[in-house]
Amino acid sequence: MTFDARKIAAAQSTTPFEFIGMDGKTYELPNINTLTGAQGRRLKSGDDSVLEEIATEETQAAMDALPLGVQEELSRAWVKASGESGKEASPSSRRPKRPKASRST
C-alpha cells in the first residue's frame, strides 16, 4: 500500500484557531495542520517571520501584546486545537499507549 499524503491531509482538521486578545477582540490563526513542514520547523526553531506569512498584522500585534506566560499557553492551545475537530483517527493510525514502568521497591 502506498502512503498518500493527500488523503491524510484531507482527513485532518483545517478549522482556524480563534483566540481573544487582551483587548477583548477575537483574532484568528490558521489551523496548525495547514502549515508546511518548512514553516513548522522554522516556527519551532523560533523564527517568528512565519507569523508574518500566516497571520494578519492585527493578529500579530495582538499576540505581541500578550504577557509571555499567556503567549506560551496560547501556543499550547493552538497546537492542541489542531486535533480537536476533523475526522477521528482510524484505530490502525493511533499510537498505542505505552505501558507504565513498574516501580521497583
HUQUI-V269430 format. One line per field, one symbol per residue. phi: phi as a letter, one per 30 degrees, with the letter a starting at -180 (. if undefined). psi: psi as a letter, one per 30 degrees, with the letter a starting at -180 (. if undefined). A space follows every 50 residues. Layout:
phi: ???
psi: ???
This chain:
phi: .cdceddddddddbddccbcdddidcbbcdedddddeddddddddjdddd dddcbdddddddddddeeddedddddddddddcdbjddddedcddddddd dddcc
psi: kkkjeeeeefflkgklkklklffflklkklkfffkleeeeeeeefgjffe effflleeeeeeeffkleeeeeeeeeeeeeffgflakkkleffkkkkkkk kkkk.
